Amino acid sequence: MKTEKRSPLAYYTVGIAALFLAGFLLLVVYGSQSYRNTVAGQDDNMRSRALLSYLATAVHANDSADAVSVLDSDYGQVLSVADGGSGYAVRIYRYENTLVEDYAAADAALLPKEAQPIGETAIFTVDRPAEDLLLINTDAGRVLLRLRSEGSGAA
């Protein structure tokens, strides 16, 4: 009876191939985790920029003389941007950790349950460091806006 002897070179070749395959699989696993973390960070950044960009756009859309004002209410500060001479205004304020917006008569009562949610934030403050500047703070960060119109006031 003849026994076959395998060459140690065959075991060496199989071992090297298995090592390369294991390395490739580890590279795929770590690469996909890295990609997932990168996309999650990018998603968070886009979400925070979207909230601040929306606020800047809402202010600049109707930035005219005496259109932008900051009011105090039961819900905290309210950013009110009048819609021309129509008597209506976009009012942005925080209700139950959500930034909401409603469009109603400028002097009407706030109805947060009927307002449109903009985004989640535990902080919403509006400061006027100068007559033509508006500083809005949220959880997503802060945005400094220069009002293009003259005479925009704060109540």
C-alpha positions in Angstrom: 0.0 0.0 0.0 1.3 3.3 -1.1 0.7 6.4 0.9 0.6 9.8 -0.7 2.7 12.4 0.8 1.7 16.0 0.4 4.2 18.6 -0.2 4.5 21.3 2.6 4.4 23.8 -0.3 0.7 23.0 -0.8 -0.2 23.7 2.8 1.8 26.9 2.6 -0.1 28.0 -0.5 -3.5 27.3 1.0 -2.4 29.2 4.2 -1.3 32.2 2.3 -4.6 32.2 0.3 -6.6 31.9 3.5 -4.7 34.8 5.1 -5.4 37.0 2.1 -9.1 36.1 2.2 -9.3 36.9 5.9 -7.5 40.2 5.4 -9.9 41.1 2.5 -13.0 40.3 4.7 -11.6 42.4 7.6 -11.0 45.3 5.2 -14.6 45.1 3.9 -16.0 45.0 7.5 -13.9 47.9 8.8 -14.5 49.9 5.6 -18.3 49.5 5.8 -18.2 50.6 9.5 -16.2 53.6 8.6 -18.5 54.5 5.8 -21.6 54.1 8.1 -20.0 56.4 10.7 -19.1 59.0 8.1 -22.6 59.1 6.6 -24.2 59.4 10.1 -22.0 62.4 10.8 -22.8 64.0 7.5 -26.5 63.4 8.1 -26.3 65.2 11.5 -24.4 68.1 9.9 -26.9 68.5 7.1 -29.8 68.3 9.6 -28.3 71.1 11.7 -27.5 73.3 8.7 -31.0 72.8 7.3 -32.6 74.2 10.5 -30.3 77.2 10.6 -30.7 77.8 6.8 -34.5 77.6 7.1 -34.4 80.3 9.8 -32.2 82.5 7.7 -34.4 82.1 4.7 -37.6 82.8 6.6 -36.1 86.1 7.9 -34.6 87.2 4.6 -37.7 86.3 2.5 -39.8 89.2 4.0 -37.0 91.5 5.3 -38.5 94.9 4.9 -38.9 98.0 7.1 -40.3 97.0 10.5 -41.1 93.5 9.4 -38.8 91.5 11.7 -39.6 91.6 15.4 -38.9 89.6 18.5 -41.8 89.1 20.9 -42.2 87.4 24.3 -45.0 85.0 24.9 -46.0 82.1 27.1 -43.9 79.8 24.9 -40.8 82.0 25.1 -39.4 84.2 22.4 -41.3 84.5 19.1 -39.6 85.5 15.9 -42.2 87.3 13.9 -41.6 88.2 10.3 -44.4 90.3 8.8 -45.7 89.5 5.3 -45.5 92.9 3.6 -48.6 95.1 4.4 -51.0 92.2 4.6 -51.3 92.2 8.4 -50.1 88.5 8.5 -46.8 87.2 9.8 -44.7 84.1 9.9 -44.2 83.4 13.6 -41.4 81.0 14.7 -41.2 79.8 18.3 -40.4 76.7 20.4 -43.2 74.4 21.7 -42.4 71.2 23.5 -38.8 71.0 22.3 -39.9 71.5 18.7 -39.4 74.6 16.7 -42.7 75.5 15.0 -44.0 78.0 12.6 -47.4 79.4 11.9 -48.7 81.9 9.5 -51.5 84.0 10.8 -52.6 87.5 11.6 -49.7 89.3 13.3 -51.7 90.0 16.4 -53.5 86.7 16.6 -53.0 84.2 19.5 -50.4 81.5 19.0 -51.8 78.1 18.3 -48.8 75.7 18.6 -50.8 72.5 18.1 -51.8 73.7 14.7 -48.4 75.1 13.8 -46.0 73.4 11.3 -43.0 71.7 13.0 -39.6 72.8 11.6 -37.2 70.8 13.7 -36.3 69.6 17.2 -34.5 72.0 19.5 -34.4 72.5 23.2 -33.0 76.0 22.8 -34.4 78.9 20.8 -33.3 82.4 21.6 -33.2 85.5 19.5 -31.0 88.4 20.4 -30.5 91.8 18.8 -26.8 92.7 19.3 -27.3 95.7 17.0 -30.2 97.4 15.2 -29.5 95.6 11.9 -28.3 92.3 13.4 -30.3 89.3 14.5 -28.6 86.4 16.4 -30.6 83.2 16.5 -29.5 80.3 18.8 -30.7 76.7 18.6 -29.4 73.3 19.5 -28.1 73.1 15.9 -25.9 76.1 16.5 -26.4 79.8 15.9 -26.8 82.0 12.9 -26.0 85.7 12.7 -28.2 87.6 10.2 -27.8 91.1 9.0 -31.1 92.6 8.2 -31.1 94.2 4.8 -33.9 96.6 5.7 -33.7 99.8 7.8 -35.7 100.1 10.9 -36.6 96.5 11.6 -37.6 96.7 15.3 -37.9 94.5 18.3 -40.9 94.6 20.6 
